[in-house]
Amino acid sequence: MLRPSLLLSLLVLLPAFLPARAQQPVDVDPALQLEIDRLIDADAFSHAFWGVHAVDMETGRTIYSRNASKNFVPASNVKLYTTAAALDQLGPFFRYETSLYVDGPVENGILRGNLIVRGAADPTFGGHYHAQSGTWDRNIDGLSPFRGWADSLRAAGIRYVDGDIVGDDDVIDDEPLGASWSWDDETYYYSAQIGGLSFHDNVIHLHVEGTDPGGPAAVRWEPFNTSYVDVVNRSLTVDQEQTVEEGYRRVRGTNTIDVTSRVPVGGEDVEEITVENPTRYFVHVLRESLMRSGIAVAGKPIDVDDISIKPDYEGAHLRRIAVHRSPLLPDVAALVNKASQNLYADNLIKTLAAHVPHDDDDLAPGSSERGIDIAMKTFVRAGIDTSRIRLVDGSGLSRLNLIAPNMTTSLLEYMWRHDDRLIREAFYASLPLAAETGTLRYRLADGPAAGRMRGKSGSLSGVSTLSGYVESAGGRTIAFSIACNHFTSPASRVRAAQDAIVHALARYQP
């Protein structure tokens, strides 16, 4: 048995024998430490929990650390993990392919059979975001893929479909929402349902326009007032001097949308409202689009889950008539990170489950659980202790996710030094640029970090995070992660403190 004094000596010496990555060198700058401590020790945050970690990418040294190994709810900082794992394991040339099949002969312009859409879990199909800027644009023509398919059908001599339009979403599982998402978010775009067939960001664009004072507002929606949803208009037009008061609710489990907004005369409010069952939405609007393009469809829009015999894509009777290809993965990653698009992120984590081989048969194919387990391979390569990380979705919308700031800086360092230059550059370019693009276009404008920081913000009630890279005054790149949980002060005050920390890092000179 070891003597107590000898055991104590061994414990003291033990860090010297640990791997270099496990004992990151610390070179905290006293002035930097004082400045950041002052920011997060302010009275406004006396009940909040802060975690901060900053690493010099040139030397690998930690230049600031506060609760860096403690777990925090990360909100949308989870998207850094999702996009890193996807790029790392799927590669920069991956893209989705959504295919249109016919399962019968064509006779005198009539398809004697069904149209079948085989989904690929592409979240960008008919979407309304720009990859470069991360901005939402309601003027993007989300119906253009369907018009392209109508052209392909006409080219194949099809003017009339005698059967149904079947939507096959079986590439991923049928869980429409992430674990422990808030039920009262279900109406809004940021909680859009996940699916193997997605269209138009799985939302309608609802326009409410003020008419005459005291009367109902005029209501319309895109795409083309589709009959897939039932809008109950209980809105009110108010005096021109008043402001918009939003009132929207989609009745759970239905596509009935209750509108109670108050809109001033001549004013307009536009809201993205989610739909129930994205697969049926996809094929319903496809049917409407084909008919508007002059191709009649006798049958109904059907979810593949409602038919007993599944499509046999290897069989001779199925022919692929058209295909829609998504942007390459780097652009998808940019849409996830710059726009902070939850649907895209959650589809992406399930895409890993669908496309990357995995030997754990206990995890359902195409599930978030399987995708996250596959993603852990990337996190292990990044030097993260995966026994301490908890992820349950790809977007960060769940409060069950737990991540420590030093895990995030390890991931950022791994992607910064990635062996594949295309992956390294794609990950960096996917991040919003401070004061210029995406969710950071209105942040960090006044100070040295403007135009010199790329990162990802995250927010839930009582949660605010910010992680990424910033170029310091000394010309070095610093990877950082900042998390604040359980605050009761205004979120704007927390974000201001986070921005001030990043500006301090930008002024840092070793």
N, C-alpha and C positions, 0 to 999 in steps of 0.2 A: 504494500500500500504506500502511495506517495505521501511524504510529509506535507503538511499544510503550506509550509514556506516554499517548498519546491513546486507544489501545484500552483501557487500564486505566481511564482516566477514564470512558469510555463504559460499561464494565461496572459501575462503581460507580454511575453515574447510571441504569442500565437499570431498576432496580426502580421508579423514579418514573414510568415510562411504562407499567407493567403495569396491567391492569384492577384496579379496587379490590378485587374479590373475591379475586384471586390474591395480594394482599398484605395479608391480614388484619392489622389493627392489634393490637399486643400491649401489654397494660397489666398485666403480672404484678405481683401484690401480693407484696411480699417476705415478709410473715409467712405468707401462704398457700403460697408457694413452699417456704419452710422446713419447714412442717408436712407437706406432701405428700411432699417429698423425703425427710424423715426416715422416713416410713412405708414407702416403696418401696425405700429403701436399707438396710433392716434386714438383719442377717446371714442371716436365714432365707431371704432372696430373692437371695442373692449370685450364684446361678447362673441366676436367672430373667431374663426380658426383660419390661420394663414399657413400656407406651405410654399416655399420658394426654393428653387435650385437653379444655379447658373454655372455653366462650364465653358472654359476657354477651349475652342475646338483645335487650336494650334498646339496647345500643350497638354490638353486633357485634364487640366487642373480645375478644381471647384473654386470659384471666386466668390460665391455667396451660397449659404445654405441655412434654411430655417424650416424645421419640421419636414425636411426633404424626403424622409423615408416613411412618413405617415400617409395613410390612405385618405383620399378625398373623393367626393362625388365629382366627376370630371366634366359632366355635361358634354358639349360637342367636341371637347378635346379627344373623345373616343374616336372621332373621325380620323385623327392622325394615325391611330393604330389600324383602323380599317383600311385606309388607302395605302399605308406602308406595306401591310401584309398582302394586299391585292397586287400591288406593283411587284413586290418581291417574289411572289409565287405564281402569278399569272403572266407576268412579263409585259413589256411596253407595247407589244403588238397584238395583245388580246383585244377582240371586239365581239360584241353580241351579234347573233344572226337570228332574226325572227322570220319564220318561213310560212308561206301560204301554199297549201296543197289542195288538190282536187282528188276525190275518191271515186270518180265515175267517168263514163265516156261523154264526149261532146257530140251532140247530134243536131244539125241544123241550128246552131247557135245556142242550144240548150244544154247545160251541164246536168246530166242525169245522175246527180249525186250531191254530196256536200262539199262545202269549202271548209277546210280545217286550218286554223292558225296554230302553229307550233311555237309556243313562247320560249324565250331564252333567258327570261328574268331581266331583260333590258329595261332599265328605269327611264332611259332617255327618249323612248319612242313617243314622238309627238310632244316632246317637252318644250318648255318656254324659258330656258336659261342660256346665257352666253358663257362659254367656257373661259374665255379670256378675261372678262370683267366680273363674272359671277353675278350679273344682274338679271332680274326677271324682266321679260319683255312680252307683254300680252299681244303684241303685233306679230310675233312669230307664227307662222302658219303650221299649226300642229296637225292639220288634216292632210298635208302634202303626201305623207307616205301612203295614205289610203287612196288618194287620187292616182298615185303611181301604180298601186295594185290594180285599180280599175283599168288603167291602160294595159297592164299585163294580161288581164282577163280578156280584154277586147282583142289583143294581139293573138291570143289563143283561140279566138273565135267564139268566145262566150258572151252572150247577151242576156242570158236568163239562167238563174240558178234554181233548179227544181228542188233542191234539198235545203238543209239548214247550214248555218255558219257556226262551227264548233270551235270554241277557244280552249286550247290545251295548255294549261299552266303547270303541268306536273313536273317541270324541271326543278322546281323547289317545292317546299311544303306549303300547306294551306293556312298556316298561322298568319292572320292578317295584321296583327299588332305585336309589338315587342313586349317583353316581360315587364309587368307592373307599369305600363304606360297609364297616364291619367285618363280616366274615362271621359272627363269633361273637356279633353282636348280633341276628341274624335271628329268634331265638325270641321276643324281647321287644317290647312294644307300641311303644316308641320307634323301632323299626325295621320297623314294619308296612309291608307292600307297598303301593305306589302303584297306583291303577287308575281307569279311567273309570267303573266301578261299585264303590262302596265301601259297606259295611254294617257297623254295630256296631264302628266304628273298625278294621275288618279284624282283629279279634281275637275269641277266646272268653274268657269269664271263668271261670277254673278255680278251683274251691273244693276245698281239701284239709282234711278235718276229722279230728282225732284221735279214735280209738275206744278200744280196749283196749290196754294196754301190750304191746308185742311183736308186735302184729298190724298189718296194713296200715291206713292211714287210709282214710276214706270219700272217694271222689272223685266230684264232679259238675261240670257245666259249663253255662254259658248261652251261647246260647239253647237251652233245653229239651233238653240232652244231644244236640244235633244229631249225626246220623250222618255229617256232613261230616268230622269228625275221629275219629281212632282213638287213644284214650288208653290207654297201657300203665301200669298202676298198680304201681309198685315202691316205694311209700312205706312209711313205718314210723311207728307211734305210739310215742312215748317217754313217760317219766315226766312228770308234771305240772310238776315243778320246772324242767324243761329248756326251752330256747327253740327257736323254729322255725329249722330249717336248710333253706333253699330248695334244691330241685333240679329243674330243668325243662330240657328240650331238645326242640325240634321237629326231627326228622330232616330235613336239607336236601332240598328238592325234594319233600317229602311233607307230609301232614297227620297223621303219626304223632307223638304227643307222649309223651315218656318222662318219668314223674314219679318222682323219687327223694327227695322231701322228707321230712324228719323233723319231725313235729308232735306237741306234747304232748297228753295226754289232755284232751279238752274244748276244745282250741285249734283255731283255723282260720287257714289262710293262703289269700289270694285273689291270683291272678296273672293278668294279661292276656297271653295267648299268641297269637302271630300265626298267620295261616293262609296256606297256599300258594294262589295264584290267587284273589284277591278276587271276581272276576266269577263264578266257579263257586260260591263261597261264598254270594254274594248270591242267585243263582237257586235254589241248593239249599235254603237256608233259606226262601226265598219259597214254594217248592213244599211244604215241610213245613208252613209256616204256613197255606197255603190249605187243605191237607187237614185240619189241625186246626180250621179254620173251617168245615168241611163242604163244601168244594169239591174234588172229586176231580180228580186230574191223572194221565192215563194215560202221558204221555211223560216224558222225562228233563230234568234241568237241563243246559243246553248253553251253552258259550262261543261267541259269534258267530264266533270264529276257526276253529271246527271245522265250519262249514258253508260250502258252496261258493257259494251265492247269498245275497248280502247283502240285508237288508231295504230295500225301496224306500218311504221314508216319504212320498214325493210320490204314490205309486200309490193308486188308488182302493180296492184291496183291504185296505189297512191302515187301521184306525180306532183313534184314541186313546181309551182307555176311562177312564183315570185319570192324574193327575199329582201328584207330590209336589214342593212348593216348599220350598227351604231358607230359613233366616233371611236377612235382608239382609246385604250384604257387611260393614257395620260390625260386626255380631255375629260373622261368620266371622273377621274380623281380630282381634276380641277373643279368640276361642277359640284362634287361633294364638298370640297374644302372651301372654295370661294363663296359659293351660295349657301353653304351649311345645309345642304338639302338632305333631310332625314330619310326620305324614301329611297333616294339613290344610295345612301350609305348602307341602309339595311338590306336592300337588294344585293349590294356588292358583297356583304359578308356571307349571304346565302349563296352567292355565285361561287365563292371559294368552296362551299360544301358540295356544289354541283359539279365542279370541274377538277378539283384536286383530289387525287386518290387518298383514301384514309382507311386505316385498318381497324377502326373502332366501330363495330357493327351495332353497338348499343345506342349510337347517336343516329337519329333519323336522317336519311338522305335529304339534302336540300334545306336543312334546318339551320337556324342561327347557332344552336349549340354546336353542331358539327363544324360550321364555318369558323366559329371562334376557336374551337379546339385545333383546327388546322392552322389558324392564324398564330397560335402560340408557338409554332415552329419558328416563325420570324422573330418573335419576341425573345425566344431562347437565344437565337443567334445574336440578338442585340445585347445580350448579357443581363436580361431582366429575370428576376426570380419569379417565375410564373406561378409559384405556389402562393404568392402574396397578392397577385392581381385578380380582380374579379370583373369580368365583362359578361353582359347578358344580351346586348344588342350591338348593332354596328354604328348607330347614330349618336348615342349618348342621351337619348330621351328618357331612359330609365334611371331612377335614383338608386338602383341596385348595383350599378357600376361603381367600382372602387379602384383608384389608381394613385400612386404616389408620384410627386414631382420628379424624384430622381429616376423613376422608371421612364418617364417621358423624355427626359434629357438623354437617357441611354438610347432610347429609340431614335431620337433626333440625331444623335451622334452616329448611330449605325447607318441611317439613311444618308447622312452627310458623307460618309466614307464608303458607301456601297461599291462593290466591285464592278457593277455594271453602270457605266456612265449614263446611259439612257434612263435607267431607273432612278439614279441619283438626281439627275436634272429634272425628271418628270415630277418627282416628289416635291422638290424645292419650288418648281414653277407652279405647282397646284395650290400653293398657299397664298392667301390674300397679301397684297403689299400695303403696308401701313400708309394711310391717308390717300390711297389711290384706288384699290380694287376690293371687290367682295365685301364681306362683313366688316372689314377694317377700313373701308374708304372714308369713314367719318371719324376715325380715331387716330391719335398720335400725330395730328397735323402740325401742331405748334411745338417743335422741339427737334433735337438731333436725330431721333429715330424715324422721322418722316421720310419715306422713300428708301429707308435702309433696314427695315425690319419686315420679315415675312413670318406669318404665324397663323394660329387658329384660336379664335375666341370660343367661349362656351358659356351658356347661361340657362339657368332654371331659377325658379323662385328660391332665393337664399343661396344660390350657387353662381359663382363667376370664376372663369378660368381664362388664362391666356398663355400660350406656349408657342415657341418658334425660334427663329434665328434673328440676331441683330448684329450689324457691323459696328464695332466699337471705334472710338476715336483713334485707337492705336492701329486700326486696320485689321484687327482680328475678328473672326466670327465667334459669337457667343451663342450657345444653345441655352435656352432658359425655359422654365415652367413655373407658372404662378397660379396658385389655387386659393380661393377664399370660399369657405362654407359657413353656413349658419349665421350670416349677417342679417341685421334688422335695419341697418341704415339704408338709404336709397342706393339702388344698384349703380346709379350714375356715379356716386361717391366712390364705390369700390373700383369701378372701371377707371376713374381718374387716378386712383392710387396705383393701379396696375400700370397704367400708361406712364406715370411718373417713374416707376421702377424701371421700365424699359428704356426711358430716356436716360436714366442714370447709368444703365448698362451701356448705352450708346456713347456716353461721355467717358466711359472707363478707359484708362490708359495704364497698362501694366508697368 
